[in-house]
Amino acid sequence: MELPGAFLPNNMDMRLVVAWIGLVGLLAIGCGSAERHVPKKPATPQPLASYQRAYEQNPTDPAVLLALGWVYLQKNLTRRAVAVLSELVAVAPDDADAHYYLGVALAKEHRKSEAIAAFKRALEKAPGFTEVYWALALLYNERGDGYEKALTTVEDGLRLAGQSGYGHFVLGFVLCSRGDNENAKTALLKAIELDPGLAHAHYYLALVYLRLQDELRAMAAMEQTIAADPGYTSAYYSLATLYARTGRDAEGARMIELFQQLSSATMDEDHYRRLLYRQAVPLEVDKQAATHFNLGLVYLRRKELAAALEQFAAAWALDSTYAEASHNIGVIYSLQEQHAAARPFLLSAVRHKPDYALAFENLGNNSLALGEYAEAVAAFRRALALDGSMVSALDGLATALIQQGHLAEGRTARAEAAALRAQP
């Protein structure tokens, strides 16, 4: 399939889908046969080190191997995943999930023929394993010599799971790859109807509209891509091009700016992940902690709170005096409205860094949320003593004072905040 070059920066092509065939497919469960197979995954995610320790203690335990292989896939450590999942297949040759996850890892390593063989073995063990049909269809299509086989395979999967949005996306993708634009459009619209949050379906629908020379619908579909996934980097570039074509130059320039920011964040993520997970010689402990923290900041900027929390927690586990890591753990818990859970981390931050104005402010916000107004007043006053320009801390102080019944002091603090805001 050939796509308009202007809409695909950095030589991106159809291979982007193969990179996520396994893990996204897990989210695509629709209504199908009673014999539908649902793949296993670890019930309670733990830090990578805990899975590695379990593997050292029980290297032939299928549950341990599956969990470690799953985590390696989650972290995109695909070479390690292949090794561990190959061990799993050896000790549990009749486990369909073992073959499936091995196929995912092999596909991510671009070992297509081996991946196809693994997926076929998974289907032999569990004929109702619909995620395997999607994966095989994508690989047949990617290999370039199996369009008809790809189409037949995805249709076989849809007979089992006709209400799978992801399955209809795969159908649309395969049709799109061979230029069958009208049928691709129908399949992609069905995918979106079943799963409006499926960003890839919106994105490829936009590309189909471009082929059909319907720029207005293409623009709307690209906007829906970003609404479904604000981190969908290439959509910003494509939308910038569309805005420029239609005379919306200022909006186009903004999309380019956002595209550049997201591209930079992706490069930062790759850099930090390489340092943490892909070096033969591990980093020293202090550098590991700092790298986990920096990676957490990348995720936090992208509002990926769970991923950010995991990295900040890893940094704090390596160095319990790391005030910034502890503070950011507290911030994320607060954003999730887990205020009681946030409190000890915010207290730890100010204990280990007594001049940390932002941490005191967030401790004040935390105390407000918990109804501890005297503690909130103390925290906000400390933040302002360290940085008198913190308008939000003055607002928080005003609220805490008023809640305690100190109306005059509260109004004074509010007036000071307003005066600060009015300054040029």
C-alpha positions as CSV (number, residue, x, y, z in Angstrom):
1,M,0.0,0.0,0.0
2,E,1.3,3.4,-1.0
3,L,0.3,6.4,1.0
4,P,0.7,10.1,0.4
5,G,4.2,10.9,1.5
6,A,3.3,14.3,3.0
7,F,1.1,12.6,5.5
8,L,3.6,10.0,6.7
9,P,6.7,11.7,8.2
10,N,10.0,9.8,9.0
11,N,9.3,7.2,6.3
12,M,6.6,5.7,8.4
13,D,4.6,3.0,6.6
14,M,2.2,0.2,7.2
15,R,4.6,-1.6,9.5
16,L,3.5,0.6,12.3
17,V,0.5,-1.7,12.9
18,V,2.6,-4.9,13.2
19,A,4.5,-3.3,16.0
20,W,1.4,-3.4,18.2
21,I,-0.6,-6.4,16.9
22,G,-0.4,-8.3,20.2
23,L,-1.0,-5.9,23.0
24,V,-3.6,-3.7,21.3
25,G,-5.4,-6.9,20.2
26,L,-5.9,-7.8,23.8
27,L,-8.3,-4.8,24.2
28,A,-10.4,-5.8,21.2
29,I,-12.6,-8.5,22.8
30,G,-16.1,-8.4,21.3
31,C,-19.1,-10.6,21.4
32,G,-18.5,-13.9,19.7
33,S,-18.7,-17.6,20.1
34,A,-18.9,-19.2,23.6
35,E,-15.7,-21.0,22.7
36,R,-13.8,-17.7,22.4
37,H,-10.4,-17.9,24.0
38,V,-9.3,-15.0,26.2
39,P,-5.5,-14.8,26.7
40,K,-4.0,-14.8,30.2
41,K,-2.0,-11.9,31.6
42,P,-0.6,-11.1,35.1
43,A,-3.5,-10.0,37.3
44,T,-1.5,-7.5,39.3
45,P,1.4,-5.7,37.5
46,Q,4.6,-5.5,39.6
47,P,8.0,-3.8,38.9
48,L,10.2,-5.6,36.4
49,A,12.7,-6.5,39.1
50,S,10.1,-8.6,41.0
51,Y,9.4,-10.7,38.0
52,Q,13.1,-11.2,37.3
53,R,13.6,-12.3,40.9
54,A,10.8,-14.8,40.6
55,Y,12.3,-16.1,37.4
56,E,15.7,-16.6,39.2
57,Q,13.9,-18.6,41.9
58,N,11.6,-20.6,39.6
59,P,13.0,-20.6,36.1
60,T,10.7,-23.4,34.9
61,D,7.5,-22.2,36.4
62,P,5.1,-21.5,33.5
63,A,3.2,-18.8,35.4
64,V,6.5,-17.0,36.2
65,L,7.7,-17.3,32.6
66,L,4.4,-16.0,31.2
67,A,4.5,-13.0,33.6
68,L,8.1,-12.1,32.8
69,G,7.5,-12.5,29.1
70,W,4.4,-10.3,29.4
71,V,6.3,-7.5,31.2
72,Y,9.1,-7.6,28.7
73,L,6.5,-7.1,25.9
74,Q,4.9,-4.3,27.8
75,K,8.3,-2.6,28.1
76,N,9.1,-3.3,24.4
77,L,12.1,-5.5,25.5
78,T,11.3,-7.8,22.6
79,R,14.5,-9.7,22.3
80,R,14.3,-10.7,26.0
81,A,10.7,-11.5,25.5
82,V,11.5,-13.9,22.7
83,A,14.1,-15.7,24.9
84,V,11.8,-16.1,27.9
85,L,8.7,-17.0,25.9
86,S,10.7,-19.6,24.0
87,E,11.5,-21.2,27.4
88,L,7.7,-21.0,28.2
89,V,6.8,-22.8,25.0
90,A,9.4,-25.5,25.8
91,V,7.9,-26.2,29.3
92,A,4.2,-25.7,28.3
93,P,3.9,-26.8,24.6
94,D,0.1,-27.1,24.8
95,D,-0.5,-23.6,26.2
96,A,-2.0,-21.5,23.4
97,D,-1.1,-18.3,25.2
98,A,2.6,-19.2,25.3
99,H,2.6,-19.6,21.5
100,Y,0.6,-16.4,21.0
101,Y,2.9,-14.2,23.1
102,L,5.9,-15.7,21.5
103,G,4.4,-14.8,18.1
104,V,3.9,-11.2,19.3
105,A,7.5,-11.0,20.4
106,L,8.8,-12.5,17.2
107,A,6.6,-10.1,15.1
108,K,8.0,-7.2,17.0
109,E,11.5,-8.5,16.2
110,H,10.5,-8.6,12.5
111,R,10.9,-12.4,12.4
112,K,7.7,-12.7,10.4
113,S,7.8,-16.4,9.3
114,E,8.6,-17.6,12.8
115,A,5.9,-15.4,14.2
116,I,3.3,-16.8,11.7
117,A,4.4,-20.3,12.7
118,A,3.9,-19.5,16.4
119,F,0.5,-18.0,15.8
120,K,-0.6,-21.0,13.8
121,R,0.4,-23.2,16.7
122,A,-1.7,-21.0,19.0
123,L,-4.7,-21.6,16.8
124,E,-4.1,-25.3,16.8
125,K,-4.3,-25.3,20.6
126,A,-7.3,-22.8,20.8
127,P,-9.3,-22.4,17.5
128,G,-11.4,-19.7,19.2
129,F,-8.4,-17.4,19.8
130,T,-9.5,-14.5,17.8
131,E,-6.6,-12.2,18.6
132,V,-4.5,-14.7,16.6
133,Y,-6.6,-14.2,13.5
134,W,-6.0,-10.4,13.6
135,A,-2.3,-10.9,14.1
136,L,-2.0,-13.5,11.3
137,A,-4.0,-11.3,8.9
138,L,-1.6,-8.3,9.6
139,L,1.5,-10.4,9.1
140,Y,0.2,-12.0,5.9
141,N,-0.6,-8.6,4.6
142,E,2.7,-7.2,5.7
143,R,4.7,-9.9,4.1
144,G,3.3,-8.8,0.7
145,D,2.5,-12.2,-0.7
146,G,-0.7,-13.0,1.2
147,Y,-3.4,-10.4,0.6
148,E,-6.1,-13.0,-0.2
149,K,-5.0,-15.1,2.8
150,A,-5.0,-12.0,5.0
151,L,-8.5,-11.2,3.9
152,T,-9.7,-14.7,4.5
153,T,-8.0,-14.9,7.9
154,V,-9.5,-11.7,9.3
155,E,-13.0,-12.7,8.0
156,D,-12.6,-16.0,9.8
157,G,-11.9,-14.0,13.0
158,L,-14.9,-11.8,12.5
159,R,-17.1,-14.9,12.2
160,L,-16.1,-15.6,15.8
161,A,-16.1,-12.0,17.0
162,G,-18.3,-9.9,14.8
163,Q,-18.6,-7.1,17.3
164,S,-14.8,-6.6,17.7
165,G,-13.9,-3.0,16.7
166,Y,-10.3,-4.0,16.4
167,G,-11.2,-6.9,14.1
168,H,-13.1,-4.5,11.8
169,F,-10.1,-2.2,11.9
170,V,-7.8,-5.0,10.7
171,L,-10.3,-5.7,7.9
172,G,-10.3,-2.0,6.9
173,F,-6.6,-1.9,7.1
174,V,-6.1,-4.9,4.8
175,L,-8.6,-3.5,2.3
176,C,-6.9,-0.1,2.5
177,S,-3.5,-1.6,1.8
178,R,-4.7,-2.9,-1.6
179,G,-6.6,0.2,-2.6
180,D,-10.1,-1.0,-2.0
181,N,-11.1,2.4,-0.6
182,E,-14.8,2.1,-0.5
183,N,-14.9,-1.3,1.3
184,A,-12.0,-0.1,3.6
185,K,-14.1,3.0,4.5
186,T,-17.1,0.8,5.4
187,A,-15.0,-1.5,7.6
188,L,-13.2,1.4,9.3
189,L,-16.5,3.2,10.0
190,K,-17.8,0.0,11.5
191,A,-14.7,-0.3,13.7
192,I,-15.3,3.3,14.9
193,E,-19.0,2.6,15.5
194,L,-18.0,-0.4,17.8
195,D,-15.0,1.3,19.4
196,P,-14.9,5.1,19.0
197,G,-11.6,5.3,20.9
198,L,-9.7,3.2,18.3
199,A,-7.3,6.0,17.2
200,H,-5.8,3.9,14.4
201,A,-9.2,3.4,12.8
202,H,-9.8,7.2,12.7
203,Y,-6.3,7.7,11.3
204,Y,-6.6,5.2,8.4
205,L,-10.1,6.4,7.7
206,A,-8.6,9.9,7.2
207,L,-6.1,8.4,4.8
208,V,-8.9,6.7,2.8
209,Y,-10.8,10.0,2.6
210,L,-7.6,11.6,1.2
211,R,-7.5,9.0,-1.5
212,L,-11.1,9.8,-2.2
213,Q,-10.2,13.5,-2.4
214,D,-12.5,14.4,0.5
215,E,-10.3,16.7,2.5
216,L,-13.0,18.0,4.9
217,R,-13.8,14.4,6.0
218,A,-10.1,13.6,6.2
219,M,-9.5,16.6,8.4
220,A,-12.4,15.6,10.7
221,A,-11.1,12.0,10.9
222,M,-7.6,13.2,11.7
223,E,-9.0,15.5,14.4
224,Q,-10.9,12.5,15.8
225,T,-7.6,10.6,15.8
226,I,-6.0,13.1,18.2
227,A,-9.2,13.2,20.3
228,A,-8.9,9.5,20.7
229,D,-5.2,9.5,21.4
230,P,-3.5,12.9,22.1
231,G,-0.1,11.2,21.7
232,Y,-0.7,10.0,18.1
233,T,2.3,11.9,16.8
234,S,1.9,11.4,13.0
235,A,-1.7,12.7,13.2
236,Y,-0.4,16.1,14.1
237,Y,1.8,16.2,11.1
238,S,-0.9,15.1,8.8
239,L,-3.4,17.5,10.2
240,A,-0.9,20.4,9.9
241,T,-0.6,19.6,6.2
242,L,-4.4,19.5,5.8
243,Y,-4.8,22.8,7.6
244,A,-2.2,24.4,5.4
245,R,-4.0,23.2,2.3
246,T,-7.2,24.8,3.4
247,G,-5.7,28.1,4.4
248,R,-5.7,27.6,8.2
249,D,-2.1,28.5,8.5
250,A,-2.0,29.5,12.2
251,E,-3.6,26.1,13.2
252,G,-1.3,24.3,10.9
253,A,1.7,26.0,12.5
254,R,0.4,24.9,16.0
255,M,0.0,21.3,14.8
256,I,3.6,21.3,13.6
257,E,4.8,22.7,16.9
258,L,2.9,19.9,18.8
259,F,4.2,17.3,16.3
260,Q,7.8,18.5,17.1
261,Q,7.1,18.4,20.9
262,L,5.7,14.8,20.7
263,S,8.6,13.7,18.4
264,S,11.0,15.1,21.0
265,A,9.3,13.3,23.8
266,T,9.4,10.0,21.8
267,M,13.1,10.4,21.3
268,D,13.6,11.2,25.0
269,E,11.5,8.1,25.9
270,D,13.6,5.9,23.6
271,H,16.8,7.4,25.0
272,Y,15.9,6.7,28.7
273,R,14.5,3.3,28.0
274,R,17.7,2.4,26.2
275,L,19.7,3.4,29.2
276,L,17.6,1.5,31.6
277,Y,16.7,-1.7,29.7
278,R,19.0,-2.2,26.7
279,Q,22.5,-1.8,28.0
280,A,24.8,-4.7,28.6
281,V,26.2,-3.0,31.8
282,P,23.6,-1.6,34.1
283,L,23.8,2.0,35.2
284,E,25.0,2.9,38.6
285,V,22.2,3.1,41.2
286,D,22.1,7.0,41.3
287,K,22.0,7.2,37.5
288,Q,19.3,4.5,37.4
289,A,17.2,6.5,39.8
290,A,17.7,9.7,37.8
291,T,16.9,8.0,34.5
292,H,13.7,6.4,35.9
293,F,12.7,9.9,37.1
294,N,13.4,11.5,33.7
295,L,11.4,8.8,32.0
296,G,8.6,9.4,34.4
297,L,8.6,13.1,33.5
298,V,8.2,12.2,29.8
299,Y,5.1,10.1,30.6
300,L,3.7,12.7,33.0
301,R,4.0,15.4,30.2
302,R,2.0,13.0,28.0
303,K,-0.5,12.5,30.9
304,E,0.2,8.7,30.9
305,L,-0.2,8.6,34.7
306,A,0.2,4.9,35.3
307,A,3.5,4.7,33.3
308,A,4.8,7.9,35.0
309,L,3.9,6.5,38.5
310,E,5.8,3.3,37.7
311,Q,8.9,5.2,36.8
312,F,8.8,7.6,39.8
313,A,8.2,4.6,42.1
314,A,11.2,2.8,40.6
315,A,13.4,6.0,41.2
316,W,12.1,6.3,44.8
317,A,12.7,2.5,45.4
318,L,16.3,3.0,44.4
319,D,16.7,6.2,46.5
320,S,14.1,6.9,49.3
321,T,15.6,10.4,49.8
322,Y,14.8,11.4,46.2
323,A,12.5,14.3,47.0
324,E,11.4,15.1,43.5
325,A,10.4,11.4,42.8
326,S,8.5,11.2,46.1
327,H,6.8,14.5,45.3
328,N,5.7,13.4,41.9
329,I,4.3,10.1,43.2
330,G,2.2,12.2,45.6
331,V,1.1,14.5,42.7
332,I,0.0,11.5,40.6
333,Y,-2.0,10.1,43.5
334,S,-3.6,13.5,44.0
335,L,-4.5,13.7,40.3
336,Q,-6.2,10.3,40.8
337,E,-8.0,11.7,43.9
338,Q,-6.2,9.2,46.2
339,H,-5.3,12.0,48.6
340,A,-4.6,9.8,51.6
341,A,-2.2,7.7,49.6
342,A,-0.5,10.9,48.3
343,R,0.2,12.4,51.8
344,P,3.1,10.3,53.0
345,F,5.0,10.9,49.7
346,L,4.5,14.6,49.9
347,L,5.6,14.6,53.5
348,S,8.7,12.6,52.5
349,A,9.5,15.2,49.8
350,V,9.5,18.2,52.2
351,R,11.3,16.2,54.8
352,H,14.2,15.4,52.5
353,K,14.2,18.8,50.7
354,P,13.1,21.5,53.2
355,D,13.4,24.3,50.6
356,Y,11.1,22.5,48.1
357,A,8.4,25.2,47.6
358,L,6.3,23.3,45.1
359,A,6.1,20.3,47.4
360,F,4.9,22.4,50.3
361,E,2.2,23.9,48.0
362,N,1.0,20.5,46.9
363,L,1.1,19.3,50.6
364,G,-1.1,22.3,51.3
365,N,-3.5,21.2,48.5
366,N,-3.4,17.7,49.9
367,S,-4.3,18.9,53.4
368,L,-7.2,21.0,51.9
369,A,-8.5,17.9,50.1
370,L,-8.4,15.9,53.4
371,G,-10.1,18.7,55.4
372,E,-7.0,19.4,57.5
373,Y,-7.1,23.2,57.3
374,A,-4.6,24.1,59.9
375,E,-2.0,21.9,58.3
376,A,-2.9,23.4,54.9
377,V,-2.3,26.9,56.2
378,A,1.1,25.9,57.6
379,A,2.1,24.3,54.3
380,F,1.0,27.2,52.1
381,R,2.7,29.7,54.4
382,R,5.9,27.7,54.1
383,A,5.6,27.5,50.3
384,L,5.2,31.3,50.2
385,A,8.1,31.9,52.5
386,L,10.2,30.0,50.0
387,D,8.7,31.6,46.9
388,G,6.4,34.6,47.4
389,S,5.3,34.7,43.8
390,M,3.3,31.4,44.0
391,V,-0.2,32.8,43.2
392,S,-1.8,29.4,43.5
393,A,-0.3,28.9,47.0
394,L,-1.9,32.3,48.0
395,D,-5.2,31.1,46.6
396,G,-4.9,27.9,48.6
397,L,-4.0,29.8,51.7
398,A,-7.0,32.0,51.3
399,T,-9.3,29.0,51.0
400,A,-7.8,27.3,54.1
401,L,-8.1,30.5,56.2
402,I,-11.7,31.0,55.2
403,Q,-12.5,27.3,56.0
404,Q,-11.1,27.9,59.5
405,G,-13.3,31.0,59.9
406,H,-10.5,33.5,59.5
407,L,-12.4,35.5,56.9
408,A,-10.5,38.8,57.0
409,E,-7.1,37.0,56.6
410,G,-8.5,34.9,53.8
411,R,-9.8,37.9,51.9
412,T,-6.4,39.6,52.3
413,A,-4.6,36.6,50.9
414,R,-7.1,36.5,48.0
415,A,-6.5,40.2,47.3
416,E,-2.7,39.6,47.3
417,A,-3.2,36.7,44.8
418,A,-5.3,39.0,42.5
419,A,-2.7,41.7,42.7
420,L,0.1,39.3,41.7
421,R,-2.0,38.1,38.7
422,A,-2.5,41.7,37.6
423,Q,1.2,42.3,37.4
424,P,2.7,42.4,33.9
